[in-house]
Amino acid sequence: MNKTIASIGAAIALVSVVLFAVCMLIPFSFGSYLVCMLLPIGYIMMTAGFCEESDEKHRVAAYVGMTFAAIYTVLILLVYFAQTTAVRLDSLDDQAMRVLDYSRGGLFFSYDLLGYGMMALSTFFVGLTIDTKNKADKWLKYLMIIHGVFFFGCFIMPMTGVFSSMSNGEPNIGGVIALEF
C-alpha cells in the first residue's frame, strides 16, 4: 500500500507539472492555478513514500524532507486557493489586489516562491536518503540534491525587487523566465 500511494503521488505530480505547462502555453490562468493545488498533494504523497523507504541512518533527513514538504504544501495551497477564489471572484480594491494577486508580483507571489524554496529544501533532504543501487538511483539522488540549491534563489529573489515591475502590470520577462526555470 505504501508504494502504491507514493506512486500515485508521483503520477499526480507529473500530470500536474505537464498540465501547468500546457495551461501556461494556452494561456489559461485559472487552469494553471488549479493544477498547482494538485502538485503539492502529489508531492507530499511521493515524499512520504521516500520517507517510509529510508533506512534508520537516513531517517532524520527523511523527516526533515517530509517537514519541508508539509510547509511547501501549506504555502502553495494558500497561494493558489486565494487565486482561484478571492482574486478571481471578489471585487477587491487595488491595495488588496497588490497583496493577493499572484500575477502582480505581490506578497502572495513571494509566498509562492518561498513555498517552492521549501520544496527545494525538501528534495535536498529526501535526496540524501536515497540508497543508490543502480545508475537511475544515482541520477535521482543527485538531481534531488542539486534541486535543493534552488532554495537560495527562491528565498532571496523576492527580497531583491526583481519582480517589482509586475505590480504595475508591466511585462517582466526576467521574472517569467525565473518562474519557469
KOLPA-356436 format. One record per residue (C-alpha): residue in three letters; residue number from 1; x, y, z. Coordinates in steps of 0.02 Angstrom, whole numbers, padded with zeros to 5 digits, always signed. Layout:
! residues N
+-----+-----+--------+--------+--------+
| res |   n |   east |  north |     up |
+-----+-----+--------+--------+--------+
| ALA | NUM |      X |      Y |      Z |
...
+-----+-----+--------+--------+--------+
***
This chain:
! residues 181
+-----+-----+--------+--------+--------+
| res |   n |   east |  north |     up |
+-----+-----+--------+--------+--------+
| MET |   1 | +00000 | +00000 | +00000 |
| ASN |   2 | +00140 | +00122 | +00043 |
| LYS |   3 | +00221 | +00102 | -00127 |
| THR |   4 | +00053 | +00121 | -00214 |
| ILE |   5 | +00014 | +00285 | -00126 |
| ALA |   6 | +00188 | +00353 | -00164 |
| SER |   7 | +00172 | +00300 | -00347 |
| ILE |   8 | +00002 | +00382 | -00363 |
| GLY |   9 | +00077 | +00540 | -00285 |
| ALA |  10 | +00219 | +00538 | -00412 |
| ALA |  11 | +00092 | +00519 | -00553 |
| ILE |  12 | -00012 | +00664 | -00485 |
| ALA |  13 | +00145 | +00772 | -00475 |
| LEU |  14 | +00196 | +00728 | -00653 |
| VAL |  15 | +00023 | +00760 | -00726 |
| SER |  16 | +00011 | +00924 | -00629 |
| VAL |  17 | +00176 | +00987 | -00699 |
| VAL |  18 | +00126 | +00940 | -00878 |
| LEU |  19 | -00045 | +01020 | -00860 |
| PHE |  20 | +00032 | +01176 | -00784 |
| ALA |  21 | +00148 | +01193 | -00935 |
| VAL |  22 | +00001 | +01171 | -01054 |
| CYS |  23 | -00104 | +01300 | -00960 |
| MET |  24 | +00040 | +01423 | -00966 |
| LEU |  25 | +00057 | +01400 | -01154 |
| ILE |  26 | -00128 | +01422 | -01196 |
| PRO |  27 | -00137 | +01541 | -01079 |
| PHE |  28 | -00267 | +01483 | -00951 |
| SER |  29 | -00228 | +01559 | -00781 |
| PHE |  30 | -00368 | +01476 | -00686 |
| GLY |  31 | -00314 | +01305 | -00751 |
| SER |  32 | -00132 | +01334 | -00705 |
| TYR |  33 | -00183 | +01390 | -00530 |
| LEU |  34 | -00298 | +01240 | -00508 |
| VAL |  35 | -00167 | +01111 | -00558 |
| CYS |  36 | -00041 | +01198 | -00444 |
| MET |  37 | -00153 | +01146 | -00300 |
| LEU |  38 | -00139 | +00964 | -00353 |
| LEU |  39 | +00051 | +00966 | -00364 |
| PRO |  40 | +00084 | +00982 | -00176 |
| ILE |  41 | -00040 | +00844 | -00139 |
| GLY |  42 | +00051 | +00726 | -00257 |
| TYR |  43 | +00220 | +00786 | -00196 |
| ILE |  44 | +00182 | +00754 | -00013 |
| MET |  45 | +00118 | +00579 | -00055 |
| MET |  46 | +00277 | +00543 | -00151 |
| THR |  47 | +00388 | +00616 | -00015 |
| ALA |  48 | +00302 | +00510 | +00116 |
| GLY |  49 | +00350 | +00359 | +00011 |
| PHE |  50 | +00532 | +00411 | +00011 |
| CYS |  51 | +00521 | +00439 | +00199 |
| GLU |  52 | +00450 | +00265 | +00225 |
| GLU |  53 | +00585 | +00185 | +00117 |
| SER |  54 | +00729 | +00270 | +00207 |
| ASP |  55 | +00837 | +00166 | +00322 |
| GLU |  56 | +00873 | +00208 | +00503 |
| LYS |  57 | +01034 | +00305 | +00468 |
| HIS |  58 | +00940 | +00419 | +00347 |
| ARG |  59 | +00781 | +00439 | +00450 |
| VAL |  60 | +00818 | +00615 | +00513 |
| ALA |  61 | +00849 | +00679 | +00336 |
| ALA |  62 | +00687 | +00595 | +00282 |
| TYR |  63 | +00589 | +00678 | +00423 |
| VAL |  64 | +00666 | +00847 | +00383 |
| GLY |  65 | +00621 | +00823 | +00199 |
| MET |  66 | +00444 | +00774 | +00247 |
| THR |  67 | +00428 | +00928 | +00359 |
| PHE |  68 | +00484 | +01046 | +00221 |
| ALA |  69 | +00361 | +00957 | +00104 |
| ALA |  70 | +00221 | +00996 | +00226 |
| ILE |  71 | +00273 | +01180 | +00237 |
| TYR |  72 | +00280 | +01188 | +00047 |
| THR |  73 | +00107 | +01111 | +00036 |
| VAL |  74 | +00028 | +01237 | +00155 |
| LEU |  75 | +00107 | +01388 | +00070 |
| ILE |  76 | +00062 | +01333 | -00106 |
| LEU |  77 | -00116 | +01283 | -00063 |
| LEU |  78 | -00144 | +01453 | +00021 |
| VAL |  79 | -00074 | +01549 | -00128 |
| TYR |  80 | -00170 | +01458 | -00263 |
| PHE |  81 | -00331 | +01442 | -00164 |
| ALA |  82 | -00328 | +01632 | -00147 |
| GLN |  83 | -00300 | +01648 | -00335 |
| THR |  84 | -00447 | +01535 | -00379 |
| THR |  85 | -00565 | +01612 | -00251 |
| ALA |  86 | -00539 | +01788 | -00181 |
| VAL |  87 | -00437 | +01856 | -00326 |
| ARG |  88 | -00545 | +01781 | -00462 |
| LEU |  89 | -00717 | +01802 | -00385 |
| ASP |  90 | -00712 | +01957 | -00274 |
| SER |  91 | -00708 | +02141 | -00313 |
| LEU |  92 | -00552 | +02182 | -00215 |
| ASP |  93 | -00482 | +02357 | -00200 |
| ASP |  94 | -00315 | +02397 | -00280 |
| GLN |  95 | -00217 | +02376 | -00118 |
| ALA |  96 | -00290 | +02203 | -00087 |
| MET |  97 | -00254 | +02155 | -00267 |
| ARG |  98 | -00072 | +02208 | -00247 |
| VAL |  99 | -00054 | +02091 | -00099 |
| LEU | 100 | -00158 | +01943 | -00158 |
| ASP | 101 | -00149 | +01940 | -00347 |
| TYR | 102 | -00010 | +01821 | -00393 |
| SER | 103 | +00011 | +01897 | -00567 |
| ARG | 104 | +00055 | +02067 | -00492 |
| GLY | 105 | +00208 | +02001 | -00402 |
| GLY | 106 | +00150 | +02049 | -00228 |
| LEU | 107 | +00156 | +01962 | -00061 |
| PHE | 108 | +00070 | +01803 | -00120 |
| PHE | 109 | +00192 | +01789 | -00265 |
| SER | 110 | +00333 | +01799 | -00137 |
| TYR | 111 | +00245 | +01666 | -00032 |
| ASP | 112 | +00236 | +01558 | -00188 |
| LEU | 113 | +00423 | +01573 | -00213 |
| LEU | 114 | +00452 | +01536 | -00029 |
| GLY | 115 | +00343 | +01382 | -00049 |
| TYR | 116 | +00445 | +01320 | -00195 |
| GLY | 117 | +00601 | +01356 | -00094 |
| MET | 118 | +00533 | +01241 | +00040 |
| MET | 119 | +00504 | +01110 | -00094 |
| ALA | 120 | +00685 | +01129 | -00148 |
| LEU | 121 | +00744 | +01102 | +00031 |
| SER | 122 | +00629 | +00952 | +00042 |
| THR | 123 | +00703 | +00873 | -00115 |
| PHE | 124 | +00878 | +00906 | -00050 |
| PHE | 125 | +00846 | +00812 | +00112 |
| VAL | 126 | +00747 | +00674 | +00028 |
| GLY | 127 | +00889 | +00655 | -00097 |
| LEU | 128 | +01007 | +00622 | +00048 |
| THR | 129 | +00901 | +00471 | +00098 |
| ILE | 130 | +00913 | +00379 | -00068 |
| ASP | 131 | +01017 | +00222 | -00059 |
| THR | 132 | +01093 | +00208 | -00233 |
| LYS | 133 | +01086 | +00033 | -00304 |
| ASN | 134 | +01097 | +00075 | -00488 |
| LYS | 135 | +01129 | +00215 | -00611 |
| ALA | 136 | +00949 | +00277 | -00607 |
| ASP | 137 | +00955 | +00290 | -00417 |
| LYS | 138 | +01116 | +00391 | -00428 |
| TRP | 139 | +01038 | +00511 | -00555 |
| LEU | 140 | +00883 | +00533 | -00448 |
| LYS | 141 | +00985 | +00563 | -00291 |
| TYR | 142 | +01099 | +00692 | -00371 |
| LEU | 143 | +00957 | +00781 | -00462 |
| MET | 144 | +00860 | +00797 | -00300 |
| ILE | 145 | +01011 | +00862 | -00205 |
| ILE | 146 | +01051 | +00986 | -00345 |
| HIS | 147 | +00869 | +01043 | -00345 |
| GLY | 148 | +00895 | +01092 | -00164 |
| VAL | 149 | +01009 | +01233 | -00219 |
| PHE | 150 | +00857 | +01324 | -00290 |
| PHE | 151 | +00804 | +01362 | -00112 |
| PHE | 152 | +00926 | +01508 | -00108 |
| GLY | 153 | +00856 | +01590 | -00264 |
| CYS | 154 | +00676 | +01564 | -00210 |
| PHE | 155 | +00715 | +01637 | -00040 |
| ILE | 156 | +00822 | +01786 | -00095 |
| MET | 157 | +00748 | +01840 | -00263 |
| PRO | 158 | +00587 | +01917 | -00190 |
| MET | 159 | +00695 | +02022 | -00074 |
| THR | 160 | +00793 | +02096 | -00221 |
| GLY | 161 | +00643 | +02177 | -00306 |
| VAL | 162 | +00670 | +02083 | -00469 |
| PHE | 163 | +00481 | +02057 | -00480 |
| SER | 164 | +00430 | +02235 | -00429 |
| SER | 165 | +00385 | +02289 | -00606 |
| MET | 166 | +00248 | +02156 | -00607 |
| SER | 167 | +00146 | +02263 | -00485 |
| ASN | 168 | +00120 | +02394 | -00621 |
| GLY | 169 | +00058 | +02265 | -00744 |
| GLU | 170 | +00216 | +02283 | -00847 |
| PRO | 171 | +00282 | +02128 | -00931 |
| ASN | 172 | +00432 | +02061 | -00838 |
| ILE | 173 | +00520 | +01935 | -00949 |
| GLY | 174 | +00657 | +01909 | -00819 |
| GLY | 175 | +00529 | +01864 | -00688 |
| VAL | 176 | +00435 | +01749 | -00805 |
| ILE | 177 | +00595 | +01660 | -00855 |
| ALA | 178 | +00646 | +01642 | -00672 |
| LEU | 179 | +00473 | +01573 | -00631 |
| GLU | 180 | +00475 | +01448 | -00772 |
| PHE | 181 | +00651 | +01393 | -00730 |
+-----+-----+--------+--------+--------+
***
